[in-house]
Amino acid sequence: MRRTILGLAAAALLACLGPAEAAFPDRPIQVVVPYGAGGPVDMVARILAPCMTTRLGQPVVIVNRAGANGDIGALSVKNARPDGYTLLFHASALTIMAALIDNPPMDVRRDFEPIMKVATAIQGVYVPSALPVQTLPEMIARIRANPGALNYGSTGPGSVNQLATEALSVASGGLNIVHVTYAQGTPPMLTSLMQGEIQLVLTDMNGAQAALDTGRIRMLALNARERLPQRANVPTLAELIPEMAPWVGMLWYGYFAPAGTPPEIVRQIHGAVAACLDDPETRAGLRRAGYEDQQIAGLGPDEFRATLEPEIARLRELGRRANITLR
């Protein structure tokens, strides 16, 4: 009888406690990329996904949810349950939005939990090969000698191309050069550069490699922390113009979770990403995609969060000085 009473008491206690909560993760994890398949953000996310699957013990599935300059995908994660099963792999567009848009549809500081800043892209400074300049100082001198006569290209207002070029202008004391936008993206912009329709582009080195290989454009400098071994003759922007040092790594990629995601889940996902960045096979994949060791950021949640406010303030000041306003 005593055993029966104890058994009934234990059963009643378990019923009150309810079912045990499953350990995270116990089902597939979606990583939303807010751009189309095949682009640089998507490419880095897909390089990391197989290792993330192994480390977390559940499939990590890349979901491309493009549209509205990345807003559609990012908003879907902002509004997702903060349980770790829906993540965002985004880029520096999040800080640009917070800096340059009044009443943005989301705020990276409020609506997301930073998990890890994974990598930065290195931007090259390119001119048409037919243009008779061999160095960046020569190009700046040519712009000054022909105010308003030369053009630079970007993929649109508020793009990293535009912001990098305007940062170069501000750091150089102001350059009178006309902004030409290419809403269809980098390929038509580089085609115009090769044809001499525009005379200057700052863009992701990986995305410009095919155009550079044609011999029809020339690289004058790199927006990198240090010279690249494979391009040891190409100076960094900060070497030539020290005021450009704060703008190294303008284009970055990183993981976020919806605001309110439990800290222990954020730490677990961060641990998996950190392990993947140390994984030789994953690092080899990143190198094949053009990401050198100096581009791997590896900033954890607290470090990543600490970079956001200063970056937003710096971008807001650049927008003010360069008169850049968005919607």
C-alpha positions in Angstrom: 0.0 0.0 0.0 2.8 2.4 1.0 4.5 1.8 -2.4 1.2 2.4 -4.2 0.8 5.7 -2.4 4.4 6.8 -3.1 3.9 5.8 -6.8 0.7 7.9 -7.0 2.4 10.8 -5.4 5.4 10.7 -7.8 3.0 10.5 -10.8 1.1 13.5 -9.5 4.3 15.4 -9.1 5.4 14.7 -12.7 2.0 15.7 -14.0 2.3 19.0 -12.2 5.8 19.6 -13.6 4.7 18.8 -17.1 6.8 17.2 -19.9 10.6 17.7 -19.7 11.8 20.4 -22.1 13.8 19.0 -25.0 17.4 20.0 -25.2 18.3 22.5 -27.9 18.3 21.8 -30.8 15.9 18.9 -31.3 14.9 19.8 -34.9 16.3 21.6 -38.0 17.5 25.2 -37.8 16.7 27.7 -40.5 19.2 30.3 -41.4 17.5 33.1 -43.4 19.7 34.8 -46.0 17.8 38.0 -47.0 19.3 38.0 -50.5 19.2 35.7 -53.6 21.2 32.5 -53.9 24.7 32.8 -55.3 25.6 36.2 -53.9 28.4 36.7 -51.4 26.2 36.6 -48.2 24.6 33.4 -49.4 27.9 31.9 -50.3 29.5 32.4 -46.9 26.4 31.1 -45.2 26.4 27.9 -47.3 30.1 27.3 -46.7 29.4 27.3 -42.9 26.2 25.3 -43.0 27.6 21.8 -43.2 30.0 22.3 -40.3 27.2 24.0 -38.3 25.0 20.9 -39.0 27.7 18.6 -37.6 28.4 20.8 -34.5 24.8 21.3 -33.6 23.6 17.8 -34.4 20.6 19.0 -36.5 20.3 20.1 -40.1 21.1 23.8 -40.7 19.1 24.8 -43.7 19.7 28.0 -45.7 16.5 29.8 -46.7 16.8 32.6 -49.2 14.2 35.2 -48.6 15.1 38.1 -50.8 13.4 41.4 -51.5 13.2 45.1 -50.5 17.0 45.3 -50.1 17.1 42.5 -47.5 14.2 43.8 -45.4 11.8 41.0 -46.2 14.1 38.3 -44.9 15.3 40.3 -41.9 11.8 41.2 -40.9 10.7 37.5 -41.0 13.5 36.7 -38.5 12.7 39.7 -36.3 9.1 38.4 -36.0 10.1 34.8 -35.6 9.8 33.0 -32.2 13.0 33.7 -30.2 13.8 30.0 -29.7 17.0 29.6 -31.8 15.4 27.7 -34.6 15.2 30.8 -37.0 18.4 32.7 -37.4 19.5 35.6 -39.7 22.7 35.7 -41.7 23.0 39.3 -42.8 25.5 42.0 -43.6 26.4 45.6 -42.7 23.2 46.7 -44.4 21.7 46.4 -40.9 23.9 49.2 -39.4 23.5 51.3 -42.6 19.7 51.1 -42.2 19.9 52.2 -38.5 22.2 55.1 -39.4 20.6 56.5 -42.5 16.9 55.8 -42.4 14.4 57.7 -40.2 12.1 55.2 -38.5 13.6 52.1 -40.0 11.4 48.9 -40.1 13.8 47.3 -37.7 16.8 48.3 -35.6 19.8 45.9 -35.2 20.3 47.1 -31.7 16.8 46.5 -30.5 15.4 43.7 -32.7 18.2 41.1 -32.8 20.6 39.3 -30.6 24.1 39.3 -32.2 25.7 35.9 -32.3 28.9 36.3 -34.3 30.5 38.6 -36.8 31.9 36.1 -39.1 33.9 37.8 -41.8 34.6 41.1 -43.6 34.9 41.7 -47.3 37.9 43.5 -48.8 37.0 46.2 -51.2 39.2 47.1 -54.1 39.6 50.6 -55.7 39.2 50.1 -59.5 39.5 52.3 -62.6 39.3 51.5 -66.3 42.7 50.3 -67.7 42.3 52.9 -70.5 42.4 55.7 -68.0 46.0 57.1 -67.8 46.4 56.7 -64.0 48.5 54.1 -62.2 48.1 55.1 -58.5 45.3 56.4 -56.3 47.0 59.7 -55.7 47.1 60.2 -59.5 43.4 59.4 -59.7 42.6 61.8 -56.9 44.6 64.5 -58.7 42.7 63.8 -61.9 39.3 64.2 -60.2 40.5 67.5 -58.7 41.7 68.7 -62.1 38.3 67.8 -63.7 35.6 68.7 -61.1 32.2 67.2 -61.9 33.5 65.6 -65.1 34.2 62.0 -63.7 31.8 59.5 -62.5 31.8 56.8 -59.8 29.5 53.8 -59.7 27.5 52.1 -56.9 24.7 49.6 -56.6 22.4 52.2 -55.1 22.0 54.9 -52.5 23.2 53.7 -49.1 25.1 50.8 -50.6 28.5 49.9 -49.3 30.0 51.0 -52.7 28.6 54.5 -52.3 29.5 54.8 -48.6 33.1 53.6 -49.2 33.5 56.1 -52.1 32.1 58.9 -50.1 34.3 58.0 -47.1 37.3 58.2 -49.5 36.0 61.6 -50.7 35.7 62.9 -47.2 39.1 61.5 -46.1 40.6 63.2 -49.2 39.2 66.6 -48.3 36.3 66.4 -50.7 36.1 65.2 -54.3 33.7 66.5 -56.9 32.7 63.3 -58.7 29.3 62.3 -60.0 27.5 59.3 -58.5 25.9 56.9 -61.0 23.8 54.0 -59.6 23.3 50.5 -60.9 20.1 49.1 -59.5 20.7 45.7 -61.2 23.9 45.2 -59.2 27.6 44.8 -59.5 27.9 43.1 -63.0 26.5 46.0 -65.0 28.4 48.4 -62.9 31.7 46.7 -63.7 30.7 46.5 -67.4 30.3 50.2 -67.4 33.7 50.6 -65.7 35.4 48.4 -68.3 33.8 50.5 -71.1 34.9 53.7 -69.5 31.4 55.0 -68.9 32.3 55.4 -65.2 35.8 56.0 -64.0 35.9 54.8 -60.4 34.4 51.9 -58.4 35.0 50.6 -54.9 33.7 47.1 -54.6 34.2 43.7 -53.1 37.4 42.3 -54.4 35.9 38.8 -55.0 33.1 40.2 -57.1 35.4 42.2 -59.3 38.0 39.4 -59.9 36.4 38.3 -63.3 36.5 41.9 -64.6 40.0 42.3 -63.4 41.1 39.1 -65.2 40.0 40.7 -68.5 42.7 43.3 -68.2 40.2 46.1 -68.8 40.2 47.4 -65.2 43.1 48.3 -62.9 43.2 47.9 -59.1 44.8 51.0 -57.4 44.3 50.1 -53.7 42.6 47.7 -51.2 40.5 48.6 -48.3 42.2 46.1 -46.0 44.0 46.0 -42.7 47.3 45.0 -44.4 48.5 44.1 -47.8 47.6 40.8 -49.2 50.5 38.3 -49.9 49.1 37.6 -53.4 48.8 41.3 -54.2 51.8 42.6 -52.3 52.3 45.5 -54.8 48.8 46.9 -54.1 48.8 49.4 -51.2 46.0 49.6 -48.6 43.8 52.7 -48.5 45.0 53.5 -45.0 48.6 53.5 -46.2 47.8 56.2 -48.7 45.2 58.1 -46.7 45.4 57.4 -42.9 41.9 58.8 -42.4 40.5 55.7 -44.2 41.7 53.4 -41.3 38.2 53.5 -39.5 36.5 52.3 -42.7 38.4 49.0 -43.1 35.9 46.1 -43.0 32.9 48.2 -44.0 31.2 45.2 -45.5 30.7 42.4 -43.0 28.6 39.2 -42.6 27.3 37.8 -39.3 24.7 35.7 -37.5 21.8 37.1 -35.5 18.8 35.7 -33.6 15.5 37.4 -32.8 15.6 39.6 -29.7 14.7 37.7 -26.6 16.4 34.5 -27.6 17.7 32.8 -24.4 21.4 33.6 -23.7 22.3 30.0 -23.3 21.0 29.2 -26.9 22.9 32.2 -28.3 26.0 30.9 -26.6 25.5 27.4 -27.9 25.1 28.7 -31.5 28.1 31.0 -31.1 30.1 28.1 -29.9 29.2 26.1 -33.0 30.1 29.0 -35.3 33.4 29.6 -33.5 34.3 25.9 -33.9 33.5 26.0 -37.6 35.7 29.0 -38.1 38.6 26.9 -36.6 37.6 23.9 -38.7 40.3 23.3 -41.4 37.8 22.2 -44.1 35.6 25.2 -43.5 38.5 27.6 -43.5 39.7 26.1 -46.7 36.3 26.6 -48.2 36.3 30.3 -47.2 39.8 30.7 -48.7 38.6 29.2 -52.0 35.8 31.7 -52.0 38.4 34.5 -51.6 38.3 35.1 -47.8 41.8 35.4 -46.4 42.6 34.8 -42.7 42.7 38.6 -42.0 39.1 38.8 -43.1 37.8 36.3 -40.5 36.4 38.4 -37.7 35.2 35.8 -35.3 33.6 38.4 -32.9 31.3 36.8 -30.2 28.0 38.2 -29.0 29.3 40.8 -26.6 32.1 42.0 -28.9 29.9 42.1 -31.9 27.2 44.1 -30.0 29.9 46.5 -28.8 30.8 47.4 -32.4 27.3 48.3 -33.6 26.7 51.6 -31.9 30.0 53.2 -32.8 29.6 51.9 -36.4 26.1 53.4 -36.6 27.4 56.7 -35.3 30.3 56.8 -37.8 27.9 56.0 -40.7 25.4 58.6 -39.6 28.2 61.3 -39.5 29.4 60.2 -43.0 25.8 60.4 -44.2 25.6 64.0 -42.8 28.9 65.1 -44.4 28.2 63.5 -47.7 24.5 64.4 -47.8 23.3 60.8 -48.1 19.7 60.3 -47.2 17.5 57.2 -47.7 13.8 56.6 -47.5 
